[in-house]
Amino acid sequence: MPIKTFNSLADLSDYYGGEVFRSMDDGTLFVFDSRQYQWLRYRWSQGHREVRFVEEVRGGLPIVTQIYPQ
C-alpha cells in the first residue's frame, strides 16, 4: 500500500528512491515504486501543503516532465 501523504517533493522522491514527474495535462505527480513495480499518481493538496496519494496507475502515463530533482 502506498504512503498516503508527503510534506514535499523531496520526501516523495526520497521514499521511492527516484524522480518525480508532473503531467503536462493536469499537473498531477507521478513516481515509480520499484518495490511494487508500478507507477503511482499523487496530487498537491489545496494550498500545496502536502502531496496526497491519488491512485495506482494502470496502463500508460500521459506526457510528463521531470520536476524533482531538477
mmCIF file as Biopython writes it, N, C-alpha, C and O atoms, coordinates in Angstrom:
data_model
#
loop_
_atom_site.group_PDB
_atom_site.id
_atom_site.type_symbol
_atom_site.label_atom_id
_atom_site.label_alt_id
_atom_site.label_comp_id
_atom_site.label_asym_id
_atom_site.label_entity_id
_atom_site.label_seq_id
_atom_site.pdbx_PDB_ins_code
_atom_site.Cartn_x
_atom_site.Cartn_y
_atom_site.Cartn_z
_atom_site.occupancy
_atom_site.B_iso_or_equiv
_atom_site.auth_seq_id
_atom_site.auth_asym_id
_atom_site.pdbx_PDB_model_num
ATOM 1   N N  . MET A ? 1  ? 0.845  -1.183 0.000   1.0 0.0 1  A 1 
ATOM 2   C CA . MET A ? 1  ? 0.000  0.000  0.000   1.0 0.0 1  A 1 
ATOM 3   C C  . MET A ? 1  ? 0.886  1.240  0.000   1.0 0.0 1  A 1 
ATOM 4   O O  . MET A ? 1  ? 1.792  1.350  0.827   1.0 0.0 1  A 1 
ATOM 5   N N  . PRO A ? 2  ? 0.639  2.169  -0.910  1.0 0.0 2  A 1 
ATOM 6   C CA . PRO A ? 2  ? 1.432  3.402  -0.976  1.0 0.0 2  A 1 
ATOM 7   C C  . PRO A ? 2  ? 1.211  4.291  0.248   1.0 0.0 2  A 1 
ATOM 8   O O  . PRO A ? 2  ? 0.163  4.239  0.892   1.0 0.0 2  A 1 
ATOM 9   N N  . ILE A ? 3  ? 2.216  5.101  0.552   1.0 0.0 3  A 1 
ATOM 10  C CA . ILE A ? 3  ? 2.087  6.103  1.608   1.0 0.0 3  A 1 
ATOM 11  C C  . ILE A ? 3  ? 1.085  7.150  1.123   1.0 0.0 3  A 1 
ATOM 12  O O  . ILE A ? 3  ? 1.131  7.553  -0.040  1.0 0.0 3  A 1 
ATOM 13  N N  . LYS A ? 4  ? 0.194  7.590  1.986   1.0 0.0 4  A 1 
ATOM 14  C CA . LYS A ? 4  ? -0.885 8.492  1.581   1.0 0.0 4  A 1 
ATOM 15  C C  . LYS A ? 4  ? -0.464 9.943  1.414   1.0 0.0 4  A 1 
ATOM 16  O O  . LYS A ? 4  ? -0.954 10.617 0.508   1.0 0.0 4  A 1 
ATOM 17  N N  . THR A ? 5  ? 0.443  10.452 2.270   1.0 0.0 5  A 1 
ATOM 18  C CA . THR A ? 5  ? 0.816  11.867 2.158   1.0 0.0 5  A 1 
ATOM 19  C C  . THR A ? 5  ? 2.306  12.069 2.400   1.0 0.0 5  A 1 
ATOM 20  O O  . THR A ? 5  ? 2.953  11.311 3.122   1.0 0.0 5  A 1 
ATOM 21  N N  . PHE A ? 6  ? 2.829  13.120 1.769   1.0 0.0 6  A 1 
ATOM 22  C CA . PHE A ? 6  ? 4.209  13.558 1.957   1.0 0.0 6  A 1 
ATOM 23  C C  . PHE A ? 6  ? 4.199  15.072 2.122   1.0 0.0 6  A 1 
ATOM 24  O O  . PHE A ? 6  ? 3.300  15.753 1.628   1.0 0.0 6  A 1 
ATOM 25  N N  . ASN A ? 7  ? 5.197  15.590 2.816   1.0 0.0 7  A 1 
ATOM 26  C CA . ASN A ? 7  ? 5.273  17.034 3.047   1.0 0.0 7  A 1 
ATOM 27  C C  . ASN A ? 7  ? 5.885  17.795 1.882   1.0 0.0 7  A 1 
ATOM 28  O O  . ASN A ? 7  ? 5.664  18.998 1.748   1.0 0.0 7  A 1 
ATOM 29  N N  . SER A ? 8  ? 6.660  17.106 1.030   1.0 0.0 8  A 1 
ATOM 30  C CA . SER A ? 8  ? 7.342  17.809 -0.063  1.0 0.0 8  A 1 
ATOM 31  C C  . SER A ? 8  ? 7.682  16.834 -1.188  1.0 0.0 8  A 1 
ATOM 32  O O  . SER A ? 8  ? 7.573  15.618 -1.032  1.0 0.0 8  A 1 
ATOM 33  N N  . LEU A ? 9  ? 8.091  17.390 -2.312  1.0 0.0 9  A 1 
ATOM 34  C CA . LEU A ? 9  ? 8.554  16.555 -3.429  1.0 0.0 9  A 1 
ATOM 35  C C  . LEU A ? 9  ? 9.812  15.794 -3.037  1.0 0.0 9  A 1 
ATOM 36  O O  . LEU A ? 9  ? 10.007 14.653 -3.454  1.0 0.0 9  A 1 
ATOM 37  N N  . ALA A ? 10 ? 10.663 16.421 -2.239  1.0 0.0 10 A 1 
ATOM 38  C CA . ALA A ? 10 ? 11.895 15.768 -1.790  1.0 0.0 10 A 1 
ATOM 39  C C  . ALA A ? 10 ? 11.569 14.525 -0.960  1.0 0.0 10 A 1 
ATOM 40  O O  . ALA A ? 10 ? 12.204 13.484 -1.131  1.0 0.0 10 A 1 
ATOM 41  N N  . ASP A ? 11 ? 10.590 14.624 -0.070  1.0 0.0 11 A 1 
ATOM 42  C CA . ASP A ? 11 ? 10.189 13.469 0.744   1.0 0.0 11 A 1 
ATOM 43  C C  . ASP A ? 11 ? 9.621  12.355 -0.130  1.0 0.0 11 A 1 
ATOM 44  O O  . ASP A ? 11 ? 9.920  11.179 0.082   1.0 0.0 11 A 1 
ATOM 45  N N  . LEU A ? 12 ? 8.814  12.723 -1.097  1.0 0.0 12 A 1 
ATOM 46  C CA . LEU A ? 12 ? 8.236  11.745 -2.029  1.0 0.0 12 A 1 
ATOM 47  C C  . LEU A ? 12 ? 9.335  11.042 -2.808  1.0 0.0 12 A 1 
ATOM 48  O O  . LEU A ? 12 ? 9.330  9.817  -2.922  1.0 0.0 12 A 1 
ATOM 49  N N  . SER A ? 13 ? 10.267 11.803 -3.338  1.0 0.0 13 A 1 
ATOM 50  C CA . SER A ? 13 ? 11.384 11.254 -4.097  1.0 0.0 13 A 1 
ATOM 51  C C  . SER A ? 13 ? 12.274 10.364 -3.233  1.0 0.0 13 A 1 
ATOM 52  O O  . SER A ? 13 ? 12.673 9.280  -3.658  1.0 0.0 13 A 1 
ATOM 53  N N  . ASP A ? 14 ? 12.576 10.816 -2.045  1.0 0.0 14 A 1 
ATOM 54  C CA . ASP A ? 14 ? 13.432 10.042 -1.143  1.0 0.0 14 A 1 
ATOM 55  C C  . ASP A ? 14 ? 12.798 8.711  -0.766  1.0 0.0 14 A 1 
ATOM 56  O O  . ASP A ? 14 ? 13.484 7.689  -0.730  1.0 0.0 14 A 1 
ATOM 57  N N  . TYR A ? 15 ? 11.504 8.709  -0.487  1.0 0.0 15 A 1 
ATOM 58  C CA . TYR A ? 15 ? 10.838 7.480  -0.069  1.0 0.0 15 A 1 
ATOM 59  C C  . TYR A ? 15 ? 10.875 6.420  -1.172  1.0 0.0 15 A 1 
ATOM 60  O O  . TYR A ? 15 ? 11.156 5.250  -0.914  1.0 0.0 15 A 1 
ATOM 61  N N  . TYR A ? 16 ? 10.588 6.844  -2.398  1.0 0.0 16 A 1 
ATOM 62  C CA . TYR A ? 16 ? 10.547 5.894  -3.508  1.0 0.0 16 A 1 
ATOM 63  C C  . TYR A ? 16 ? 11.894 5.732  -4.201  1.0 0.0 16 A 1 
ATOM 64  O O  . TYR A ? 16 ? 12.052 4.852  -5.048  1.0 0.0 16 A 1 
ATOM 65  N N  . GLY A ? 17 ? 12.864 6.566  -3.853  1.0 0.0 17 A 1 
ATOM 66  C CA . GLY A ? 17 ? 14.203 6.433  -4.395  1.0 0.0 17 A 1 
ATOM 67  C C  . GLY A ? 17 ? 14.316 6.735  -5.874  1.0 0.0 17 A 1 
ATOM 68  O O  . GLY A ? 17 ? 15.093 6.097  -6.584  1.0 0.0 17 A 1 
ATOM 69  N N  . GLY A ? 18 ? 13.553 7.695  -6.340  1.0 0.0 18 A 1 
ATOM 70  C CA . GLY A ? 18 ? 13.596 8.028  -7.760  1.0 0.0 18 A 1 
ATOM 71  C C  . GLY A ? 18 ? 13.089 9.426  -8.043  1.0 0.0 18 A 1 
ATOM 72  O O  . GLY A ? 18 ? 12.883 10.232 -7.136  1.0 0.0 18 A 1 
ATOM 73  N N  . GLU A ? 19 ? 12.896 9.690  -9.308  1.0 0.0 19 A 1 
ATOM 74  C CA . GLU A ? 19 ? 12.465 11.005 -9.764  1.0 0.0 19 A 1 
ATOM 75  C C  . GLU A ? 19 ? 10.962 11.175 -9.594  1.0 0.0 19 A 1 
ATOM 76  O O  . GLU A ? 19 ? 10.211 10.204 -9.505  1.0 0.0 19 A 1 
ATOM 77  N N  . VAL A ? 20 ? 10.546 12.438 -9.552  1.0 0.0 20 A 1 
ATOM 78  C CA . VAL A ? 20 ? 9.132  12.797 -9.530  1.0 0.0 20 A 1 
ATOM 79  C C  . VAL A ? 20 ? 8.833  13.492 -10.850 1.0 0.0 20 A 1 
ATOM 80  O O  . VAL A ? 20 ? 9.587  14.361 -11.288 1.0 0.0 20 A 1 
ATOM 81  N N  . PHE A ? 21 ? 7.737  13.108 -11.476 1.0 0.0 21 A 1 
ATOM 82  C CA . PHE A ? 21 ? 7.328  13.659 -12.762 1.0 0.0 21 A 1 
ATOM 83  C C  . PHE A ? 21 ? 5.979  14.352 -12.613 1.0 0.0 21 A 1 
ATOM 84  O O  . PHE A ? 21 ? 5.180  13.991 -11.749 1.0 0.0 21 A 1 
ATOM 85  N N  . ARG A ? 22 ? 5.725  15.362 -13.470 1.0 0.0 22 A 1 
ATOM 86  C CA . ARG A ? 22 ? 4.444  16.071 -13.480 1.0 0.0 22 A 1 
ATOM 87  C C  . ARG A ? 22 ? 3.793  15.929 -14.841 1.0 0.0 22 A 1 
ATOM 88  O O  . ARG A ? 22 ? 4.451  16.056 -15.874 1.0 0.0 22 A 1 
ATOM 89  N N  . SER A ? 23 ? 2.491  15.663 -14.833 1.0 0.0 23 A 1 
ATOM 90  C CA . SER A ? 23 ? 1.724  15.555 -16.060 1.0 0.0 23 A 1 
ATOM 91  C C  . SER A ? 23 ? 1.591  16.926 -16.705 1.0 0.0 23 A 1 
ATOM 92  O O  . SER A ? 23 ? 1.336  17.920 -16.026 1.0 0.0 23 A 1 
ATOM 93  N N  . MET A ? 24 ? 1.763  16.972 -18.015 1.0 0.0 24 A 1 
ATOM 94  C CA . MET A ? 24 ? 1.595  18.235 -18.743 1.0 0.0 24 A 1 
ATOM 95  C C  . MET A ? 24 ? 0.102  18.546 -18.912 1.0 0.0 24 A 1 
ATOM 96  O O  . MET A ? 24 ? -0.258 19.687 -19.201 1.0 0.0 24 A 1 
ATOM 97  N N  . ASP A ? 25 ? -0.766 17.546 -18.735 1.0 0.0 25 A 1 
ATOM 98  C CA . ASP A ? 25 ? -2.212 17.747 -18.899 1.0 0.0 25 A 1 
ATOM 99  C C  . ASP A ? 25 ? -2.859 18.393 -17.687 1.0 0.0 25 A 1 
ATOM 100 O O  . ASP A ? 25 ? -3.493 19.443 -17.799 1.0 0.0 25 A 1 
ATOM 101 N N  . ASP A ? 26 ? -2.700 17.767 -16.529 1.0 0.0 26 A 1 
ATOM 102 C CA . ASP A ? 26 ? -3.444 18.236 -15.357 1.0 0.0 26 A 1 
ATOM 103 C C  . ASP A ? 26 ? -2.586 18.536 -14.136 1.0 0.0 26 A 1 
ATOM 104 O O  . ASP A ? 26 ? -3.120 18.878 -13.081 1.0 0.0 26 A 1 
ATOM 105 N N  . GLY A ? 27 ? -1.266 18.414 -14.258 1.0 0.0 27 A 1 
ATOM 106 C CA . GLY A ? 27 ? -0.378 18.769 -13.160 1.0 0.0 27 A 1 
ATOM 107 C C  . GLY A ? 27 ? -0.242 17.728 -12.064 1.0 0.0 27 A 1 
ATOM 108 O O  . GLY A ? 27 ? 0.424  17.981 -11.060 1.0 0.0 27 A 1 
ATOM 109 N N  . THR A ? 28 ? -0.863 16.551 -12.234 1.0 0.0 28 A 1 
ATOM 110 C CA . THR A ? 28 ? -0.680 15.521 -11.217 1.0 0.0 28 A 1 
ATOM 111 C C  . THR A ? 28 ? 0.755  15.015 -11.254 1.0 0.0 28 A 1 
ATOM 112 O O  . THR A ? 28 ? 1.460  15.176 -12.251 1.0 0.0 28 A 1 
ATOM 113 N N  . LEU A ? 29 ? 1.173  14.404 -10.160 1.0 0.0 29 A 1 
ATOM 114 C CA . LEU A ? 29 ? 2.547  13.951 -9.995  1.0 0.0 29 A 1 
ATOM 115 C C  . LEU A ? 29 ? 2.621  12.440 -10.124 1.0 0.0 29 A 1 
ATOM 116 O O  . LEU A ? 29 ? 1.694  11.728 -9.738  1.0 0.0 29 A 1 
ATOM 117 N N  . PHE A ? 30 ? 3.733  11.952 -10.671 1.0 0.0 30 A 1 
ATOM 118 C CA . PHE A ? 30 ? 3.943  10.516 -10.841 1.0 0.0 30 A 1 
ATOM 119 C C  . PHE A ? 30 ? 5.288  10.125 -10.279 1.0 0.0 30 A 1 
ATOM 120 O O  . PHE A ? 30 ? 6.276  10.844 -10.429 1.0 0.0 30 A 1 
ATOM 121 N N  . VAL A ? 31 ? 5.314  8.969  -9.626  1.0 0.0 31 A 1 
ATOM 122 C CA . VAL A ? 31 ? 6.547  8.418  -9.080  1.0 0.0 31 A 1 
ATOM 123 C C  . VAL A ? 31 ? 6.493  6.907  -9.295  1.0 0.0 31 A 1 
ATOM 124 O O  . VAL A ? 31 ? 5.422  6.301  -9.248  1.0 0.0 31 A 1 
ATOM 125 N N  . PHE A ? 32 ? 7.661  6.305  -9.532  1.0 0.0 32 A 1 
ATOM 126 C CA . PHE A ? 32 ? 7.716  4.867  -9.766  1.0 0.0 32 A 1 
ATOM 127 C C  . PHE A ? 32 ? 8.093  4.149  -8.476  1.0 0.0 32 A 1 
ATOM 128 O O  . PHE A ? 32 ? 9.128  4.435  -7.874  1.0 0.0 32 A 1 
ATOM 129 N N  . ASP A ? 33 ? 7.248  3.219  -8.060  1.0 0.0 33 A 1 
ATOM 130 C CA . ASP A ? 33 ? 7.504  2.392  -6.877  1.0 0.0 33 A 1 
ATOM 131 C C  . ASP A ? 33 ? 8.197  1.122  -7.340  1.0 0.0 33 A 1 
ATOM 132 O O  . ASP A ? 33 ? 7.548  0.204  -7.841  1.0 0.0 33 A 1 
ATOM 133 N N  . SER A ? 34 ? 9.516  1.064  -7.173  1.0 0.0 34 A 1 
ATOM 134 C CA . SER A ? 34 ? 10.285 -0.082 -7.672  1.0 0.0 34 A 1 
ATOM 135 C C  . SER A ? 34 ? 10.057 -1.346 -6.841  1.0 0.0 34 A 1 
ATOM 136 O O  . SER A ? 34 ? 10.314 -2.449 -7.323  1.0 0.0 34 A 1 
ATOM 137 N N  . ARG A ? 35 ? 9.582  -1.207 -5.610  1.0 0.0 35 A 1 
ATOM 138 C CA . ARG A ? 35 ? 9.284  -2.387 -4.782  1.0 0.0 35 A 1 
ATOM 139 C C  . ARG A ? 35 ? 8.060  -3.125 -5.294  1.0 0.0 35 A 1 
ATOM 140 O O  . ARG A ? 35 ? 8.025  -4.355 -5.298  1.0 0.0 35 A 1 
ATOM 141 N N  . GLN A ? 36 ? 7.063  -2.375 -5.725  1.0 0.0 36 A 1 
ATOM 142 C CA . GLN A ? 36 ? 5.832  -2.971 -6.258  1.0 0.0 36 A 1 
ATOM 143 C C  . GLN A ? 36 ? 5.802  -2.974 -7.782  1.0 0.0 36 A 1 
ATOM 144 O O  . GLN A ? 36 ? 4.875  -3.513 -8.386  1.0 0.0 36 A 1 
ATOM 145 N N  . TYR A ? 37 ? 6.808  -2.378 -8.398  1.0 0.0 37 A 1 
ATOM 146 C CA . TYR A ? 37 ? 6.951  -2.255 -9.842  1.0 0.0 37 A 1 
ATOM 147 C C  . TYR A ? 37 ? 5.689  -1.673 -10.486 1.0 0.0 37 A 1 
ATOM 148 O O  . TYR A ? 37 ? 5.065  -2.282 -11.355 1.0 0.0 37 A 1 
ATOM 149 N N  . GLN A ? 38 ? 5.339  -0.466 -10.020 1.0 0.0 38 A 1 
ATOM 150 C CA . GLN A ? 38 ? 4.175  0.220  -10.581 1.0 0.0 38 A 1 
ATOM 151 C C  . GLN A ? 38 ? 4.316  1.728  -10.419 1.0 0.0 38 A 1 
ATOM 152 O O  . GLN A ? 38 ? 5.031  2.213  -9.541  1.0 0.0 38 A 1 
ATOM 153 N N  . TRP A ? 39 ? 3.624  2.451  -11.278 1.0 0.0 39 A 1 
ATOM 154 C CA . TRP A ? 39 ? 3.587  3.904  -11.200 1.0 0.0 39 A 1 
ATOM 155 C C  . TRP A ? 39 ? 2.459  4.314  -10.273 1.0 0.0 39 A 1 
ATOM 156 O O  . TRP A ? 39 ? 1.396  3.693  -10.252 1.0 0.0 39 A 1 
ATOM 157 N N  . LEU A ? 40 ? 2.702  5.374  -9.502  1.0 0.0 40 A 1 
ATOM 158 C CA . LEU A ? 40 ? 1.715  5.907  -8.578  1.0 0.0 40 A 1 
ATOM 159 C C  . LEU A ? 40 ? 1.453  7.370  -8.920  1.0 0.0 40 A 1 
ATOM 160 O O  . LEU A ? 40 ? 2.357  8.108  -9.311  1.0 0.0 40 A 1 
ATOM 161 N N  . ARG A ? 41 ? 0.198  7.766  -8.761  1.0 0.0 41 A 1 
ATOM 162 C CA . ARG A ? 41 ? -0.192 9.151  -9.035  1.0 0.0 41 A 1 
ATOM 163 C C  . ARG A ? 41 ? -0.442 9.867  -7.711  1.0 0.0 41 A 1 
ATOM 164 O O  . ARG A ? 41 ? -1.127 9.350  -6.828  1.0 0.0 41 A 1 
ATOM 165 N N  . TYR A ? 42 ? 0.122  11.054 -7.592  1.0 0.0 42 A 1 
ATOM 166 C CA . TYR A ? 42 ? -0.065 11.913 -6.428  1.0 0.0 42 A 1 
ATOM 167 C C  . TYR A ? 42 ? -0.533 13.280 -6.907  1.0 0.0 42 A 1 
ATOM 168 O O  . TYR A ? 42 ? -0.421 13.602 -8.090  1.0 0.0 42 A 1 
ATOM 169 N N  . ARG A ? 43 ? -1.054 14.077 -5.988  1.0 0.0 43 A 1 
ATOM 170 C CA . ARG A ? 43 ? -1.521 15.427 -6.316  1.0 0.0 43 A 1 
ATOM 171 C C  . ARG A ? 43 ? -1.260 16.339 -5.118  1.0 0.0 43 A 1 
ATOM 172 O O  . ARG A ? 43 ? -1.401 15.930 -3.966  1.0 0.0 43 A 1 
ATOM 173 N N  . TRP A ? 44 ? -0.879 17.572 -5.412  1.0 0.0 44 A 1 
ATOM 174 C CA . TRP A ? 44 ? -0.741 18.549 -4.328  1.0 0.0 44 A 1 
ATOM 175 C C  . TRP A ? 44 ? -2.116 18.812 -3.732  1.0 0.0 44 A 1 
ATOM 176 O O  . TRP A ? 44 ? -3.102 18.901 -4.463  1.0 0.0 44 A 1 
ATOM 177 N N  . SER A ? 45 ? -2.190 18.938 -2.408  1.0 0.0 45 A 1 
ATOM 178 C CA . SER A ? 45 ? -3.436 19.323 -1.757  1.0 0.0 45 A 1 
ATOM 179 C C  . SER A ? 45 ? -3.665 20.806 -2.013  1.0 0.0 45 A 1 
ATOM 180 O O  . SER A ? 45 ? -2.783 21.509 -2.507  1.0 0.0 45 A 1 
ATOM 181 N N  . GLN A ? 46 ? -4.849 21.266 -1.674  1.0 0.0 46 A 1 
ATOM 182 C CA . GLN A ? 46 ? -5.155 22.677 -1.845  1.0 0.0 46 A 1 
ATOM 183 C C  . GLN A ? 46 ? -4.196 23.498 -0.998  1.0 0.0 46 A 1 
ATOM 184 O O  . GLN A ? 46 ? -4.016 23.208 0.185   1.0 0.0 46 A 1 
ATOM 185 N N  . GLY A ? 47 ? -3.592 24.494 -1.571  1.0 0.0 47 A 1 
ATOM 186 C CA . GLY A ? 47 ? -2.625 25.330 -0.870  1.0 0.0 47 A 1 
ATOM 187 C C  . GLY A ? 47 ? -1.216 24.752 -0.864  1.0 0.0 47 A 1 
ATOM 188 O O  . GLY A ? 47 ? -0.322 25.308 -0.227  1.0 0.0 47 A 1 
ATOM 189 N N  . HIS A ? 48 ? -1.009 23.646 -1.564  1.0 0.0 48 A 1 
ATOM 190 C CA . HIS A ? 48 ? 0.305  22.993 -1.664  1.0 0.0 48 A 1 
ATOM 191 C C  . HIS A ? 48 ? 0.907  22.680 -0.298  1.0 0.0 48 A 1 
ATOM 192 O O  . HIS A ? 48 ? 2.112  22.841 -0.104  1.0 0.0 48 A 1 
ATOM 193 N N  . ARG A ? 49 ? 0.090  22.238 0.644   1.0 0.0 49 A 1 
ATOM 194 C CA . ARG A ? 49 ? 0.583  21.900 1.977   1.0 0.0 49 A 1 
ATOM 195 C C  . ARG A ? 49 ? 1.179  20.509 2.043   1.0 0.0 49 A 1 
ATOM 196 O O  . ARG A ? 49 ? 2.107  20.261 2.812   1.0 0.0 49 A 1 
ATOM 197 N N  . GLU A ? 50 ? 0.644  19.594 1.233   1.0 0.0 50 A 1 
ATOM 198 C CA . GLU A ? 50 ? 1.150  18.229 1.222   1.0 0.0 50 A 1 
ATOM 199 C C  . GLU A ? 50 ? 0.848  17.576 -0.116  1.0 0.0 50 A 1 
ATOM 200 O O  . GLU A ? 50 ? -0.011 18.028 -0.873  1.0 0.0 50 A 1 
ATOM 201 N N  . VAL A ? 51 ? 1.576  16.501 -0.386  1.0 0.0 51 A 1 
ATOM 202 C CA . VAL A ? 51 ? 1.367  15.725 -1.599  1.0 0.0 51 A 1 
ATOM 203 C C  . VAL A ? 51 ? 0.556  14.494 -1.195  1.0 0.0 51 A 1 
ATOM 204 O O  . VAL A ? 51 ? 0.975  13.731 -0.325  1.0 0.0 51 A 1 
ATOM 205 N N  . ARG A ? 52 ? -0.602 14.302 -1.824  1.0 0.0 52 A 1 
ATOM 206 C CA . ARG A ? 52 ? -1.508 13.219 -1.451  1.0 0.0 52 A 1 
ATOM 207 C C  . ARG A ? 52 ? -1.608 12.156 -2.533  1.0 0.0 52 A 1 
ATOM 208 O O  . ARG A ? 52 ? -1.603 12.457 -3.727  1.0 0.0 52 A 1 
ATOM 209 N N  . PHE A ? 53 ? -1.698 10.904 -2.090  1.0 0.0 53 A 1 
ATOM 210 C CA . PHE A ? 53 ? -1.865 9.772  -2.991  1.0 0.0 53 A 1 
ATOM 211 C C  . PHE A ? 53 ? -3.227 9.847  -3.668  1.0 0.0 53 A 1 
ATOM 212 O O  . PHE A ? 53 ? -4.233 10.159 -3.031  1.0 0.0 53 A 1 
ATOM 213 N N  . VAL A ? 54 ? -3.250 9.549  -5.000  1.0 0.0 54 A 1 
ATOM 214 C CA . VAL A ? 54 ? -4.493 9.523  -5.760  1.0 0.0 54 A 1 
ATOM 215 C C  . VAL A ? 54 ? -4.832 8.094  -6.166  1.0 0.0 54 A 1 
ATOM 216 O O  . VAL A ? 54 ? -5.914 7.597  -5.852  1.0 0.0 54 A 1 
ATOM 217 N N  . GLU A ? 55 ? -3.887 7.415  -6.880  1.0 0.0 55 A 1 
ATOM 218 C CA . GLU A ? 55 ? -4.189 6.072  -7.371  1.0 0.0 55 A 1 
ATOM 219 C C  . GLU A ? 55 ? -2.938 5.379  -7.885  1.0 0.0 55 A 1 
ATOM 220 O O  . GLU A ? 55 ? -1.913 6.011  -8.140  1.0 0.0 55 A 1 
ATOM 221 N N  . GLU A ? 56 ? -3.047 4.071  -8.029  1.0 0.0 56 A 1 
ATOM 222 C CA . GLU A ? 56 ? -2.046 3.291  -8.745  1.0 0.0 56 A 1 
ATOM 223 C C  . GLU A ? 56 ? -2.378 3.423  -10.221 1.0 0.0 56 A 1 
ATOM 224 O O  . GLU A ? 56 ? -3.540 3.292  -10.606 1.0 0.0 56 A 1 
ATOM 225 N N  . VAL A ? 57 ? -1.387 3.679  -11.043 1.0 0.0 57 A 1 
ATOM 226 C CA . VAL A ? 57 ? -1.623 3.908  -12.466 1.0 0.0 57 A 1 
ATOM 227 C C  . VAL A ? 57 ? -1.722 2.568  -13.186 1.0 0.0 57 A 1 
ATOM 228 O O  . VAL A ? 57 ? -0.843 1.715  -13.067 1.0 0.0 57 A 1 
ATOM 229 N N  . ARG A ? 58 ? -2.779 2.405  -13.914 1.0 0.0 58 A 1 
ATOM 230 C CA . ARG A ? 58 ? -2.985 1.217  -14.754 1.0 0.0 58 A 1 
ATOM 231 C C  . ARG A ? 58 ? -2.877 1.679  -16.203 1.0 0.0 58 A 1 
ATOM 232 O O  . ARG A ? 58 ? -3.577 2.605  -16.613 1.0 0.0 58 A 1 
ATOM 233 N N  . GLY A ? 59 ? -2.022 1.052  -16.963 1.0 0.0 59 A 1 
ATOM 234 C CA . GLY A ? 59 ? -1.821 1.474  -18.340 1.0 0.0 59 A 1 
ATOM 235 C C  . GLY A ? 59 ? -0.680 2.460  -18.446 1.0 0.0 59 A 1 
ATOM 236 O O  . GLY A ? 59 ? 0.190  2.522  -17.578 1.0 0.0 59 A 1 
ATOM 237 N N  . GLY A ? 60 ? -0.692 3.230  -19.520 1.0 0.0 60 A 1 
ATOM 238 C CA . GLY A ? 60 ? 0.403  4.155  -19.788 1.0 0.0 60 A 1 
ATOM 239 C C  . GLY A ? 60 ? 0.264  5.482  -19.067 1.0 0.0 60 A 1 
ATOM 240 O O  . GLY A ? 60 ? -0.798 5.829  -18.551 1.0 0.0 60 A 1 
ATOM 241 N N  . LEU A ? 61 ? 1.363  6.208  -19.049 1.0 0.0 61 A 1 
ATOM 242 C CA . LEU A ? 61 ? 1.385  7.545  -18.458 1.0 0.0 61 A 1 
ATOM 243 C C  . LEU A ? 61 ? 1.046  8.593  -19.508 1.0 0.0 61 A 1 
ATOM 244 O O  . LEU A ? 61 ? 1.261  8.368  -20.699 1.0 0.0 61 A 1 
ATOM 245 N N  . PRO A ? 62 ? 0.515  9.746  -19.077 1.0 0.0 62 A 1 
ATOM 246 C CA . PRO A ? 62 ? 0.367  10.865 -20.019 1.0 0.0 62 A 1 
ATOM 247 C C  . PRO A ? 62 ? 1.747  11.448 -20.301 1.0 0.0 62 A 1 
ATOM 248 O O  . PRO A ? 62 ? 2.747  10.932 -19.804 1.0 0.0 62 A 1 
ATOM 249 N N  . ILE A ? 63 ? 1.812  12.495 -21.074 1.0 0.0 63 A 1 
ATOM 250 C CA . ILE A ? 63 ? 3.074  13.175 -21.319 1.0 0.0 63 A 1 
ATOM 251 C C  . ILE A ? 63 ? 3.490  13.853 -20.011 1.0 0.0 63 A 1 
ATOM 252 O O  . ILE A ? 63 ? 2.726  14.621 -19.425 1.0 0.0 63 A 1 
ATOM 253 N N  . VAL A ? 64 ? 4.720  13.554 -19.565 1.0 0.0 64 A 1 
ATOM 254 C CA . VAL A ? 64 ? 5.198  14.071 -18.281 1.0 0.0 64 A 1 
ATOM 255 C C  . VAL A ? 64 ? 6.563  14.739 -18.447 1.0 0.0 64 A 1 
ATOM 256 O O  . VAL A ? 64 ? 7.281  14.499 -19.418 1.0 0.0 64 A 1 
ATOM 257 N N  . THR A ? 65 ? 6.899  15.585 -17.468 1.0 0.0 65 A 1 
ATOM 258 C CA . THR A ? 65 ? 8.221  16.177 -17.386 1.0 0.0 65 A 1 
ATOM 259 C C  . THR A ? 65 ? 8.769  15.915 -15.987 1.0 0.0 65 A 1 
ATOM 260 O O  . THR A ? 65 ? 8.015  15.881 -15.015 1.0 0.0 65 A 1 
ATOM 261 N N  . GLN A ? 66 ? 10.069 15.733 -15.891 1.0 0.0 66 A 1 
ATOM 262 C CA . GLN A ? 66 ? 10.690 15.524 -14.579 1.0 0.0 66 A 1 
ATOM 263 C C  . GLN A ? 66 ? 10.775 16.852 -13.858 1.0 0.0 66 A 1 
ATOM 264 O O  . GLN A ? 66 ? 11.260 17.838 -14.413 1.0 0.0 66 A 1 
ATOM 265 N N  . ILE A ? 67 ? 10.297 16.881 -12.602 1.0 0.0 67 A 1 
ATOM 266 C CA . ILE A ? 67 ? 10.347 18.126 -11.832 1.0 0.0 67 A 1 
ATOM 267 C C  . ILE A ? 67 ? 11.221 18.019 -10.596 1.0 0.0 67 A 1 
ATOM 268 O O  . ILE A ? 67 ? 11.625 19.037 -10.033 1.0 0.0 67 A 1 
ATOM 269 N N  . TYR A ? 68 ? 11.521 16.792 -10.164 1.0 0.0 68 A 1 
ATOM 270 C CA . TYR A ? 68 ? 12.406 16.630 -8.998  1.0 0.0 68 A 1 
ATOM 271 C C  . TYR A ? 68 ? 13.207 15.352 -9.150  1.0 0.0 68 A 1 
ATOM 272 O O  . TYR A ? 68 ? 12.619 14.324 -9.484  1.0 0.0 68 A 1 
ATOM 273 N N  . PRO A ? 69 ? 14.492 15.353 -8.929  1.0 0.0 69 A 1 
ATOM 274 C CA . PRO A ? 69 ? 15.341 16.526 -8.778  1.0 0.0 69 A 1 
ATOM 275 C C  . PRO A ? 69 ? 15.488 17.262 -10.104 1.0 0.0 69 A 1 
ATOM 276 O O  . PRO A ? 69 ? 15.307 16.685 -11.177 1.0 0.0 69 A 1 
ATOM 277 N N  . GLN A ? 70 ? 15.812 18.518 -10.010 1.0 0.0 70 A 1 
ATOM 278 C CA . GLN A ? 70 ? 15.912 19.342 -11.224 1.0 0.0 70 A 1 
ATOM 279 C C  . GLN A ? 70 ? 17.179 19.090 -11.964 1.0 0.0 70 A 1 
ATOM 280 O O  . GLN A ? 70 ? 17.418 19.701 -13.006 1.0 0.0 70 A 1 
#
